[in-house]
Amino acid sequence: MSNRSKYSVVWDFFTQLDDDQAKCGICKTILKVKRSSSTNLIRHLRTRHPTTNLAPHPRAVYVPDPLIDNPDDPVPDPLPSTLNQASTSTLPVSLEVVRPQQLAISNYFQRPISATKRQSLDQQLLKDIVMEYQPFTIVEDPEFRKFVHMLNPGYDLPSRKTVSLLLSNMYNQVHDEIKASSNSNVEFVSLTTDTWTSLKHESYTAITVHFIDENCKLNSHLLSCFKFSEKHTSENLKTSLLEITENWGIHNKIVACTSDNSANISLAVHLCQWGQRFCFAHSLNLIVQSSLNEINETREKVKSIVEFFKRSTNASENFNKMQEQLHFTPTLTLLQDVVTRWNSTFDMFQRFLNLKTPIISTLSNLNRDVQLSLNDWNTLTQSCSILERFKEITIDLSSEKSVSISKVILYSQALKKYITNLPTKDLTPQFNNMLNKLKGELNKRFGANYESNTLLSEATFLDPWFKKYGFQNEKLFQKVKETIISKCKRIVSQIRTTIDQNVNIPVVVKNIRKENSIWQEFDTGVENVIQSLNPTATIIVEVDKYLQEPPISRTQDPLEWWNINKQIYPTVYIMMKKRLCIQATSVPQIPQKRRAPVVEPDKPPTETQSKNVVNHCDGDLEFAAGSVVNGTTNGRPYYAALVMN
């Protein structure tokens, strides 16, 4: 047998006797070996000794040096005899040479990837282009192509034209999937909508649908984001809202629409005959903006200093050096407030206070005239303590993945109570005026009748966080309880009517009586009991049992609790899905205030239209398709394209 065959892992378990025989080191069986083939030896190991490890691995082989060793000398032992002695002497350098594993011939050929793998890679490429705002030209970038080829030589990047076609196909696919999911097992949906003006002074409107699915998960999908070129009249807004919801097949499932407080959209929702819910975050922002006018003098001083550091490169450089000298790490920049950006004034004040020492030192070195007095600094500190509460509430209610409508009453009560009980000692005159303005605005917008709002009170009642503990007025709680019982009774009546229409129970009972007269008395008794059942009594028992359970911890998800207990409270569960799907704010629309190019579905999108309709929430990538909007052109409907944060 040639020396080459001895490099096989088989020879770890066999000893060669002669050219055509080998002895197994485990069972001592002598086997025949034909030429250089080790097939017979491998078969023996696999059948007689299946636990042996036949995985290939490098084998140590001694290779003599022709310049030192005599070819006629015997091969020395790879393990020196000094290893067998209890000696601490230095070991000699190893003479082992590891032969590399021979590569298979398939490694020298480029194997094409499967169609399934290619489709998966194409999908990921599209997601990267959409979510990371990559241009279509990235597929033609030489370095990017080399990088992809190094990762997978069998994958060829699609061309720019192919990418645009794949993007259009993905849109259609996602559109159909979302439309099917929102029409199959969904009974109630709510909408959020908002309209804004882009940097190019173009008006856009976005509409998002929210619903609780059969697994008791709150879902949100962007239905449309479109350029609104017509006048913003209530009639035009109503037409657009109805057109989009009818196209998606959800117009008869809408229980409420959340929007800002403008009169035109409010009237449009009323004309659509939907429930109206004003955006709670918009109301908070209006309250804050109105109250900030009372400290406008201090606010303008802060804005002018921030603007000075923003415009002057010399001042900005000195400011950064001053932070380093004072060990403010990492170095930060000042923030400027924006009228249309909520909580931006609080962010500006908070950053300004945190960098108070570097700001004062830098302004002093630059001989800047604008300085804040001690009264101004106290006003900033006291204002931040109030504005921070408004920011916390806005952030908490801005989530699309958790229940928010049931918290509105509690938050409105908490804000009024917090500001009323705030100590008035040592307050600056400016902040005292701001505080009084806040009290007046809160009472104006969230007055005594705010708790009696039907949507808010019922949502609070149906949230296992609150139940009756979310109400300060016992009479109001009892009134809401009666309303819930009345609506649950109608739900039971509708269910029974549907069953009676689908199943002709009296005929079945009549036939049973004829064939089995012995059961006649029993059937009559059961029928009388069923007819005597009072739906109101059944619902009262269910609601009372629900209220008797203690409220759950705020660390628990209310929807998870309902998913566990939906079989115990089936009718109240239906009411819950109808109310808790409503959003407290239209804030989820705000991230969509970006470029929103219009795309024709019959044409592949261009590079400037590369941002197809995508919805990205709490780290989960969910595609949401745009709907038909704003009429047609040449018989082809348009749909919007955008990307959410």
N, C-alpha and C positions, 0 to 999 in steps of 0.2 A: 504494500500500500504506500502511496506517495506521502511525502511529509505534509503536503497541503491538507489532506483530509484530517490530519491530526489536530488541526485547529478547530475542528467541530466540537461543540459542547458535549457530544456523545462520549468523547474520550476521557471525560471526567469520571465516567462510570465503567469504562472498559480498559483492559490491558491487552495489547497486541501480543499474540503468541508467535505467529509467523505471518507470512504474506496473505494467507487466506483464512486465518482463525483469530478470534478475539475472545477473551474471558470476561464475563460480567463480574464486576467488583461487589455486587450485592448478593446475588444468588449463586455465584461461581459457575454459571452455565457457560459452556463453550459454544460459540456460534461461528458460522462461516461468514466470511466477508469476501464479496466479489469485487475485485479490483479496488477502485477508490470509493466505492459506494458505501454509505453508512445507513442505508434504508433499513436493512435487516436489524441493525442494532437499535435504531430508533423505534421500530415496531415492537421489539422486545421490551424496551423500557415502558412504552405506553400501555402495553397489555399486561405485563407482569408487575411493573412498578409505576403505577399511574401517578403517584405523588411526587415523583422526581421532577425537578425544575429544569425544563429543556429550553428555557428562554436564553437567547444568545447573549454572551457577555465576553468581554476581552479576556484573553488567557495569557498569562505570563510565560515568556519563552526566552531562554538564554541564547544570545547570538554571539558567537565568538568573534573576537577582533583579529583579522588576518595579520595585522602588524605585530601582535603580541602573542597570541596563542598559536600553538602548533596544531595543525589539523589532525595530526596523529594522536594528540593527547586526548584522554577521555574527557567528556563533558563534566565540569565540576558540579557539585551539588549547589542548586540555587540558594539554599539556606546554609550559611556558613556554620561550621561547628561551634563557633564562639557563641552562637545563640543558645546552645544547650548548656553553657556554663554560666554559673552565677557570677557574671562579671559586669562591671559598670563601665567597661571601656567603650569607646566610640564605635558605633557600627560602621562597617564599610559601606561605600556607596553601592546602591543596588544596580545590578546589571540587567534588570528586567526591561524587556522591550515589549510593549503591548501592540499587537497587530490590530489595526482598525477594522471595524466590522465592514464587510463587503456590502455595498449598496445594491439594491435590486435594480434591474434594468428599467423598471417603471419610473425610477427617480430621474432618469435622463430624458423623460418625455413630459410635455405639458399636458396634463389631463384636464379636459373641460369640466366645469362644474355642472351639477344637475340643474334642471329647470326650476325646481323648487328653491334651491339655494340661490340661484340668480334672482328670482323674484323677491326673496327675502332681503338680499343685499340692495336691490333697487328700491325697495320700500324704505329701508333705513337711510339710503341716500336722499330720498325725497324728504324724509323727516328732518334730516340735517339741514337741507336747503331751506325748508320752511321755518323751522323753529330757531335756527341760528342766523337767519337773514343772509344766507349765502347767495351770491349771484349764480346764474346758470353757467357762467363762464368757468366756474370752478372745475367742471368736468373736462375742460380743455387746458387747465393749468399743468404744465409739464412736470413740475415737482410733485403736485398732488397725484398725478397719474403714476409716477414712479413709486410713490409711497403706497398706493393701492396695489400696484403690481408686486411689490415686495411682500405685502401682506397676503395676497392671494393671486398668484400668477395666472390662474385660470379664469379670473373675472375681468371682463372688459367693461370699462365705464361707458354708459350710454352717452350719446351725443346730446347737444343742447336741445335739438328738436325732439328727440326721444324723451328727454326729461319733461318737456312741456306736455307731451301727449300722456305720459304716465301720470303727471300731476292732475290732468283733466280726468283721467280714468279713476284716480283715487277719489277725487271729488264726488263723482257719480256714485261710486261704491259706498262711501261714507254717508252720503245723502240718503241712499236707500236704506242703509242699516239703521240710521237714527230715526228715519220716518217709520220704519217697521217697529222699532222698540217703543216709540212714543204712541203708537196706535194699538199695539197688541194687548198689553196687560196694564195699561195706565187708564185710570178712571178720571183723575183730576190733575190739572196742570195750572201753573201760574206763570205770569210773564213779568219780565223787567225790561224797561225800555228807557233810552236816553238819546238826546240829540245834542250835537256839538258842532263847532266850526273848526276846521283844520287850519294849519298855518297858511295854506293857500286860499283861505277864505271860502272854502267849500263846505257845505252843510252835509253831515252824515247822521244817520240814525241806525241804532243797533237794537235788536230784539233777541232776548234769551228766554228759553223755556226751562221751567223747573218742575220736577215731579218726584214722587216717592214710588219706587218700583215695588215689585212683589217681594223682594228681599229686604224691604224697609230701608233702602239706601236713597239718599237725596241725590238726584241727578240734575245736571245743568248742561244745556247744549245751546250753542249760539245758532239761532235760526237764520238771521240775516243781518248784514251790515251794508247799507246801501247809501248812495249819494242822493240826497233829498233836494232836488232842484226847485220844486214848487214852493209856493208860499206856505208858511207854517200855520195854516188855518186848521181849526179842529176838524173840519170836513175832510181836508186832504190827509191829515194824519189818520183819521178814522178809516179812510179808504185803503191806505197802505197797511194798517194793522189787520184789517179784515182780509185783505188779499193774501197776506203772508200766512196768517193762521189757517185760512181755508185751503191754501196750497199744501200745507203740512197736515191737514185733516184733524186739527185740534180745536177748531173754533167752537165746538159744542162741549168742550171739556174744561174751558177756562173758568176758574173761580175768582181770580183777582189779577190785577195788573198793577205793579209798583212802578211809579215814575216820580219825577220831581214835582214841585208845587206850582208849576206854571199853569195858567188858566186854559191854554189851548189844548195841551195834552190831557188835562183833567176832563175837559168837555168831550174830547175824542173818545176817551175810555168810557165815559158815560153813554155816549151815542152807540158804542159797541155793546152796551148792556152788560158790562163786566163790573165786578167789584173793584172799587178804587182804593188803593193804599198809597198814601204819600210817603216818599222816601224819608225815613227817619234821619239818615245822615245829612241829607240836604237841609232839613229843618235845623239840626244842630249847627251846621255851618252858617246858616243865616243868623242864628242867635249869636254865635261867636263874632261874626263880622260886624253885626250891629253894635255889640258891646265894645269891640276894640276901638271904636271911634272915641270912646271916653278917655283912652290913653294914647290918642293919636300923636301928641307932642313927643312923648318918649319913643313911640314906635318910629316916627320919622327920623329921630336922631340915630337910632340903631340902623335903620335902612341906609342912611347917608354914610355911616362909617363902613358898613358892609360893602356898599357900592364903591367907596374909596379904595378898599383893599382889592376889590374885583377889577378895577380899572387900572390901577397903578401897579406895574410890575415891580418897581422899586419897593413900594410899600409891602407888597406881597412877599418879596424875598426877605425883607427885614423882619416881617412878621414870622416867617418860618424859622429864621435864625434865632429869633427871640424865644420861640417855643423850645428849640433845641437847648438853648442856654439854660432855660428854666426847667429842663427835663420833662417837657410835655411830649410824651411819645405815645403813639405816632403823631407826627405833625398833622394838624387838621386845617381845613379851610372853613371860612365863614359861609353861612347859608343865607340866601336871600328869599324872602317870602314871595309867593305868587298868589294873586287874588283867586285864581281858579283852582289852585291846588290846596286841598283841605289840610288843615293842621300845619301848613307851612310856616305860619307866624309863630306857632309854638316851637317848631324846630329851629327857627331863626333865634328866638329868645333863649332857648335852652343851650344851643351851641355858643351863643354870645356870653352867657353866664359861665359856662365851663371854661372859656378862654379869657376870662376877665383880666387876669394878671398880664398875660402877653399882650392883650389889646391895649391896656393902659400904658404899658412900658413902651410899646412900639409907637403909639400916638405921641407920647412925650418926646421920644427921640426925634420924631419927624416934625415936631412943632405944629401938630395938627390942632386947629382951633376948636373943632367940634369935640366936646367932652361931655360925659354924662355926670350928672350930679348924684349925690348920695340918694336923693329922693327918687331919681330915675332908676338907679340900681335896685332899690327896694321895690319899686313898682314892677320891674321885670321879674324879680323873685316871686312876688305875690301873684302875679299873673300866671306864671308857669304852674304854680300849684293848682290853679283852677283849670287851665287849658289842658293840662295832662289828663284830667278826668274825661274831657270830651274826646281826646285822641284815643284813649283806651276803649271807650264805647264804640267809636267809629270803626276801629280795627276789628273789634270782636264781632260786630254786626256785618262786616264786609265779606265774611266767608261764604262760599257757595256750597260747602260740603257739610255744614251743620245747621241746625234749626236756629232761626233768628227772630222770627215774628213774635214768638212767645215772650221774648225778653224786653219788648218795647215798653210795656207798662211798668215793669220793675225798674228799668233804667230811667224813665221819666220821673218816677217817684223818688228814686235815689238821688238824682241830680238836684231836684227841688229841695229835698231834705238836707243835702250836703251844703248847698249854698245858704240856706236859711240858718243853719246851725253854725256857720263859719264865724269864729270870733272876729269882732270888729275892732278890737284894740290894736293900736299901733299900725293901722292901715294908712297908706298914703291917700291923699285926697283923690288922686286920679284913679287909683284902684278901687276906692270906695264907690266912686261914681260908676265904674265898670261893674262892680258887684250888684249895685242897685239896678243897673240896666239888665243884667243877666236875670235877676229875679223877675223883673217885669216881663221880659221876653219869654221866659220859661212858663210863667203863669198864663201868658197870652196864647202860646201854642200848645201847651200841655196842661190845660186847666182841669177843673173838677170833672168835666164831662168826658175827658180823654179816656178814662177807664171804661166808659160805657160803649166805646166803639165795638161793634159786633165782632169784626174779624180779630181784633187784638184780644178782647176778653175771652172769646172762645178758644183761641190759640193758647192763651195762658192756662185756661182750665184743662186743656188736653195735653199739656206738657207735664210729664211725671216729675219734672224738677219742681214745679210750683203747685199745681192743683189749686186748692182753696187758699194756700199760703201766699199766692201772688196777688191777692185782693186785700185792700185795706177796709173796704166797705162790705159788711156782711150782707146787706140787702142786695147789693150789686152781685155778689157771689151767688145768692139764691136765685136771682133773676137769670143769671147765665146758666145755672144748673137746670132750671126749668126749660130754657131755650134748647139746651143740648138734648134733654129728654124728648122734647117735642120733635126735634129734627131726627133723632134716632128712631123715633116711632114711625116717621114717614119713610125712613130707609127700610125698616122691617116690612112695612105695608107694600112698598114697591117690590121688595124681594118676593114676598108671598104672591103678589099679583103676577109676577113673571113666572113663578113656579106653576101657579094654577093655569096659566095660559099655555105652558109647555107640557104639562102633565094633567090628563083628565082623570083626576082622582075619583070623583063620584061614580063614574062608569065602572072603574076597576072594583070598587067596593061592592057595587050592585051585582057584578058578575060573581064575585066571591061568595056573596050571600046565597045566590041561587044554587051554586054548586056545592057549597058547604054550609048547610043550614045549621049545623051544630055550632058554628062560629058566629051565628047571627047576633046573639045576645052580647058576646064579647066585642064584636065590631061596632055595635051600636053604642056600647059604653065608651069605647076609645074615641069614636067620632064625636060624641058629646063632650068628652074632655078636651079634645082638640079645638072644637068650636067655642068652648067656654074660656079658652086661654085669652088673657087680656095682654096685648102687646105692650101697653103702657106699664103694666105691673112688671113684665119681664125686663123692660128697659130700666125701670127704676132700680130693680135689684142689681142689674149690671153696673149702672152708674154709681150706686152707693158702695158696691164692692170695690170699684175702682178708686173711689175717694178714701175708703178705709185703709188702703195700703199707704204706708209712709212714703214721703217724697224720696226720690233716689238721690244719691250723692252727685254733686256737680262734676265729679270726675267721670261719671258714667254718661254714655251717649243715650239721650232719650229715645232715639230711633232703634237702638239695639234693645232697649227695654221693651219697646212695643213689638219688636220682632219676636221676642220670647213669649210675650203675653197676648199676642193677637188672637189666639184661640180661646183665651179666657174671656176677653172683652171684644167679641167680633164686631158688634155694631158700633161701639165707641171707636174701635180701630178704623173703621171706614170714615167716621167723622174726623179723626186725627189726620188721615191722609189728605183730606179736603182742606184742612186749615194749616197744618205745619209745612206744606209745600210752598206757602206764600213767603216771599222774601221781604225782610224789613226795610231793605235799602235797594236802590238801583246802582250801588257802588260797583258790583261786578261788571257794569258796562264801562266804567271809567278806564280800565286798561286798554280798551279797544280804541281809544282816541289817538289813533296813529294813522298812517297812510292807509287808505282803504280803496284801492283801485278797483274799478268795475271790470269784470271779466265776462266774456261771452262764452257760454258752454259749448257752442258749436265751433269755437276756434281755440287752438291751444294758447295759453297765456304767454305773454311776452316776458322779458326779463324784469321789467318794471312792475309786472303783475304777478311776480313769482310767489307772492305770499298768499297761498290758498287759505281757505277757511279752516282754521285750526283752533282748538280749545285746549289750553294747558292749565290745570288746576291742581294745587297742593302736590306738585311733583309728578302727576299722572298725565301721560300724553293721550288726549282724546281728541279725535278729529270731529269737527262739527261742520256740516255743510250749510252753505248759504241758500237762500230761497229766491224765488222769482220776485223781482222788485222793479218798480218804476217803469212799468209798461214793457213794450217790446220794440225792437228795431229790425226791420226787414223780416218780421215773423219770428225772430229769435229772442227769447227772454234773456235778461241779464241777471247775473247774481254777483254778490259782492265777495271780495276777498280780503282777508285781514289776518292778523296774528295777535293772539292775546299773550300777555306776560306769563 
